[in-house]
Every structure is written in C-alpha cells, then in structure tokens.
Amino acid sequence: MRAYLADINDGFNEIINGMSVIQQFRQQARFGERMGEASRSHYMARMQTLRLDGFLLRPLLSLFSSLILCGLLMLFGFSASGTIEVGVLYAFISYLGRLNEPLIELTTQQAMLQQAVVAGERVFELMDGPRQQYGNDDRPLQSGTIEVDNVSFAYRDDNLVLKNINLSVPSRNFVALVGHTGSGKSTLASLLMGYYPLTEGEIRLDGRPLSSLSHSALRQGVAMVQQDPVVLADTFLANVTLGRDISEERVWQALETVQLAELARSMSDGIYTPLGEQGNNLSVGQKQLLALARVLVETPQILILDEATASIDSGTEQAIQHALAAVREHTTLVVIAHRLSTIC
C-alpha cells in the first residue's frame, strides 16, 4: 500500500511541476487517467486492509474484552465475602485499562474522521471551483498574426501587472520582448497562451478573439518553450510525444532539427531509453532542446520562447538558433529575454 501511495505522490508532484506543459499539449485526460489508476490501486489495497481489520481484528478485540469482563465478574463474585489481595487489585486495574483501550481508539478514530471531513471539504471546494473557459471556434490557426489591443492584467484586483499594452505581430514575423525581471514579459506570454482571463482589452490571433478559440484550436496553434523545461521520468519517445499520436519518423525529424538525434542514437535503447527522474540523464541544455523538439513535432503557427536560452551554453544556443531558422518560414516567433544581446 505504501508503494501505491508513493506512486500517487510522485504522480502529483510530476503533474503539478509540469502543469503548463500538460495543458499546452492537451494531455490532461491522459495524466488524469494515469493518476486515477494509481488512486484506484491504492484504494483497493486500503480497502483490503480495512476489511481484514474489520472482519478479524475488531471482533477479536471485542471477544477478548468480553472474556476479560466475564472473568472479572466471576472472580469478584466468588471472592465477594473475602479480602482482595494487592495483586488481585493490580490485575483488576490493569484489565480495566485494557477494557478502555477500544474506547480510546474509537475516540482517536473519530478525531481522524473529523480531520478527513475538513480535508475533503477543501478538496471538493477546489474541484467545484470555476473551470477555465474556452470558446467554440474550432478552426485551426492559419496565418499566426498576433494583435494585442489595450490589454491590462492583474493577478489581484488592486495591482496591475500589465497596463494598456498594444502589440501587433504580422504573420511569420519575429518579435522580441526584452525587459528586466518583473516587467511582465512572462505574464504576457501566459496571456497569449490563454492561461489567464484578461482584466481589460483583447487579444486576437488570426484576427479572431483569443477568448473565442476552442481549447483544441488554441493548443494546436500556439506553443511555448519555457526557461525550466519539464522532463518526465519516461523514455525519450514519451517525452517528445507526451501521449500524442505522432509517428516515430516525425519524432526523429524533430530530434534532427534540434540536433538531438545523435544523442538519442548513442543511447542503449535509442528513443526508448528512460531519461530518469526529472531527466537526470540529460544536461540542462539537452533538456531545453528536448522541450523544443516536443513543440516542433507538431507545427504551431505561433511559437513563444520564454527565456529559453537563459541558462544554456553557447553550443546549445546555436542548436536552438538553427532549429528556429528551420521553422521561421511557417511560424510566428515571439522571443522573451532579459538582455538584448541574447536576441541579437
């Protein structure tokens, strides 16, 4: 049962750390199903333990308590006219304490039940909260144009992070967002991904309001590579496809584009080689290239790089530049950086 619980904890940690990637590639159902299987396995193991406890342990405790009580009654019934010795008195008190143990345990279980009820209420409050709303426009993005019209955004009502932002990016163009930490660059990228509702203004992709796009149209048309890539404890292939129906040939093409194909071929099982927990078999730069391959395996109309080259060496940066040059003809690029030298 502890092994099942460990699987659940590992799964939750992986999902929480990789939430943005899971949403971006529309894999909520797949990861939810995997967590459901782990939860069901833990539930079945726990129920077996409780049944064994309920059918065997509890009746035995009750039987022993009843026998002790009957023995005490018989003892004091036979010796009612005599003097009770110290040893007998000690035994009586000891047995009385044993009779109280089930009652004490019942009280403890009641306290645990109350804690579970409170925790359950908090969980269900989160589950019943408002879901992210998407539109019904299923048409895929074609041109990749971006229009940001008077956009303002606040994580809290009293503190605007972005105010009256205007931006226009023509189809298949390249735009760089450069600024210091906390200036709102990553926030704007998250808004382009549709992660948060706008406080004011409107964002249009292909001339259509972002809020009107369906979940499928938005996730297929817009992709983002972040500074800290998420690598699952799975194979090379699984990390690129993320459960999507993508051929191995297309995976190899993406790996060739980001110059990771040679690394994959050098591994013992090729693209079926496990990458370890959080991709510990890869360097930081290789993880970044893997995240880029994950995006390029499908052809997004808009590609956002959020500080994707901030923590990598010059060789990896050249590989990323090579990959971006290969997709610029059919993709609108938005690159976010702290320094202009990173872009130029």
N, C-alpha and C positions, 0 to 999 in steps of 0.2 A: 504493500500500500504506500509505503514511503517512496518507492521508486516511481509510482504513478504521480504522487504529489510533486516530486522533483521535476517530472516531465511537464506538469502543468505550470510550475513556477518558471521553468526555463522558457516555455512557450509564451507565457505572458510577458516576460522580460524581452523576448525577441520581438513580439508584436508591438509593444509599447515603443521600443527603441526604433523600430522600422515602420512606424505608423504612416509616415508621409510616403514612403516608398510603396507600401502595400496599397494605399489609396490611389497613388499615381498610376499603378499598373492594374487596378481593378481586381485585386486578389483578396478582398475582404471575405468573400464567401469561402474561398479555399482555406484560408487560415482559420476562419471561424469553424469550419468543419473539422479541421485538424485538432483545434482546441476542444471541440465537442467530443471527439473520440477519446482524447486523453481524460476529459472530465467524466465521461461515461465509464471508462475503465476504473478510475479512482472510485466512482460512486458504487460500482458493483463490488469492488473489493471491500469498501467500507460497509456496505450492506451485509456482506457475508460475515464480517466481523461482528456486527451488531446482532445478526441472527444467532450466531454462535453464543454470544454473550447473553442474549435474551432467553434462549432455549435451554442453556446449560448452566451458566454461571449464576444467574439470578435465582433460579429455582433452588439450586444447591445451597446458596446463601440463606435463602428463606427456610429451607429444610433444616439446616444446621441451627439457625436461630431458634426455630420452633422446638427442636430436640433439647437445646440447652435450657430453654424456658421450662419445658416439661420436667427436665431433670432437676432444676432448681425447686420447682413446686413440690416434686416428690421428696427431695432432700429435706426441705423445711417442714413438710408435712409429717415425715417420720420422726424428726427431731424437735417437734414443737414443744414437747414437755421437758427437753433437756437444755443444757447450756451450749451455746455456739462457741466453738473454738476460734482462735485468731486466724488460723489457716483457712478455716471454712469461710470466715467473713471476708478474707482477702480473695478467695476464689469467687465468692458471690459478687464482690465489687468488680473483679476482672471480667466475669461473664456478663455482668450488666453493661460494662463498657463495650463488649463485643456486640451485644444486642443493639447498642446505639449506633454502631458503625453504619449499618444500612440507612438509617435515618439521616445521618450526617452526609453520607454520599448522595442521598436524594436531594438534600438541600444544595449541595455543590452542583449537581446536575441542573437544578432549577436556575441557579445563577448563570451557568453556562448557556442555558436556553435563552435567558433574557439577553445576554450578550449577542447571541446568534440572531435574535429577533431585531435588535438595534442595527447590527451589521447588515442584515437582509434588507431592512428599510432603506438604508443608504444606497445599497446596490441597486434596488429597484427604482429609487429616485433617479439615479443616473440612467438606468435603462429606459425610464419613461420620459426622459428629457427630450427636448425638440431635436429632431434629426436635421442634418444638413439638407437644404432644399436645392433641387436642380430643376431645370426646365424640361420641356418635352421636344425640343428641336434635335432630332437625331441625325441631321445631315452632317457628314464629316466636314472638317475644315479643309479648304482648298488653297487659298492664297497665303494665309498666315499673316495677314495685316493685323496690327495692334493699334487701338485708339483708346487712350486714357483721357477721359473728359471730366475735369474739375473734381477729381477723386479726393476725398478725405476719409481717413480711417482712424479709429481709436479702439484699442483693446478694452479701455474703460471709458465711460461716458465723459469723464472730466479731463481727459488727456489725449489730445490728437497726436498721433504719430506721423501721419501724413495730412497735409492741408492743401487743397486746391492744386493737385498735381495734374499736369497736362502733358501728354506724350503721344506722338504719332510715329509709328514704325511701318514703312511700306513693306510690301511683300518681298520676301527673300533678301531682306537687308540685315545689316549688322548694327546693333546699338550697344553701347557700353554705359553702365550705371556705375559711377565712381564716387565714393564719398567715405567719410570717416565712420567709425563704428557707432551705431545707434542712429544713423541718419535716415533709416527707413528703407534701405535698399532691399534687404531680405523680406521685409514686410510687403513691399510692392510685388516682389516675385511670388509670394504666397497668395496675394490677391489675384495675380494673373493665373495662378493655378486653381483659383476658386475655393481656397481653403477657408476663407472668411467672407462674410457678407460685408458689403461696403457701407460705411456710415453715410457718405454723400457721394454724388456723382455717378458715373457709369463707365464701365469698361466694355469695349466692343472688339470682338475677334471676327475677322472676315466681314465686318460691318454688322454683325449680329450681337445683341447684348449678351454678355457672358452669362447673365442670370437666366437667359432663355435656353442655353445649351443643355442637352441631356448629360448625364454622368458619363455615358459611353463616348459621346462626341467630344467632350472636354478632355477626358483622359487619353483618348487616342490622338487628339490633335495637339496637345500641349504636354511637354515633358520637362523635367528639371533634374539636374545633377547637382547635389549639394556638396558642401565642403567636407563633411564627415560621412562617407558612404556607408551604407548598411550592407553588411555581408552576412548571409545566413550560414548556419552550421550545416551546410549541404554541399552538393557537388558543384563543379564549375558550371555544368549544364543547367542545373536547377537555379543557380544564382543569376544566370542570364535570362532564362525564360520566365522564372517566377510563376510557373504553372500555366503559362500561356501556350496555346497550340502553335508552336514555332518549330520548324524543321531544324535538324542538326546542321544542314547545309547553310541555313541562314545564320545560325549561331556562329559557325566557323567564319562566315563572311564578316560578321560584326567583330569577331576577335581579330581578324586580319586588319580591319580598318583601324582598330585601336592598338595594333601591334602587340597583342597578347597571344596570338595563335602559336607562336614558337614556344612560349612558356607552357601552354596547355599541352602541346605535343610532347614536351620533355617530362611531363608528369607520368607517374606509373600507369594510371588508368585514363590518361587523356582528359577529356571533358567530364568524365565520370569520377574523377578524383575528388574526394571530400576535401574541403578547404579549411576544416577545423572550426572551432568556436570563434565567432566573430572574424573569420577569415585569417586566423593567426598564421597560416601558411603563406600569406601574401604580405608584401611590403605596403606601406601607405600609398605609394604611387600606383602600385598594381591594383589596389582596391579601387582607386579613383578611375583607372582605366576600365576596370570591370563594371563599375557603375555606369560609365559612358557607353560601354557595349550593351548593357541592359536596355538603355534608351534607344540606341541606334538599331537594335534588332528589329524594331518597328520604326517606320519613318514618320516622326512627328512633323507637323507643319511649323511648330514653334518650339524652339529648344532654349531653355534657360540654364545658364551655368552660374550658380551662386557660390562664389569664392572657390570654384572647383580647382584652381591652380595655386591656392594659397599655401599649402603645406607639402608641396612636392618638389622634387629636384628638377634640374633643367632638362634632363633626358626625358622624364615623364611629361613635362610641359610641352616638349617638342612633339611627343607622340600624340598628345591631345590636340595640338595645333594642326597636326597632319590629319587627324580624324575629322576635325571641324572643317578643314578645307575641302574634304571629300563630300561633305553634306551641305555646304553653303549654297549650292546651286538650287536646292529644293527645300531649304529650311530657313526660317527667320531666326536669327540668333540674338539672344539677349544675354550679355555677359556682365556679371556683377563683380566688382573688385574694390579693394581699399585704395590702391595706388594706380595711377595712370600707366606707370611703367609695366605693370602686369599685363595690360591690354596691348600696348604698342609692341 
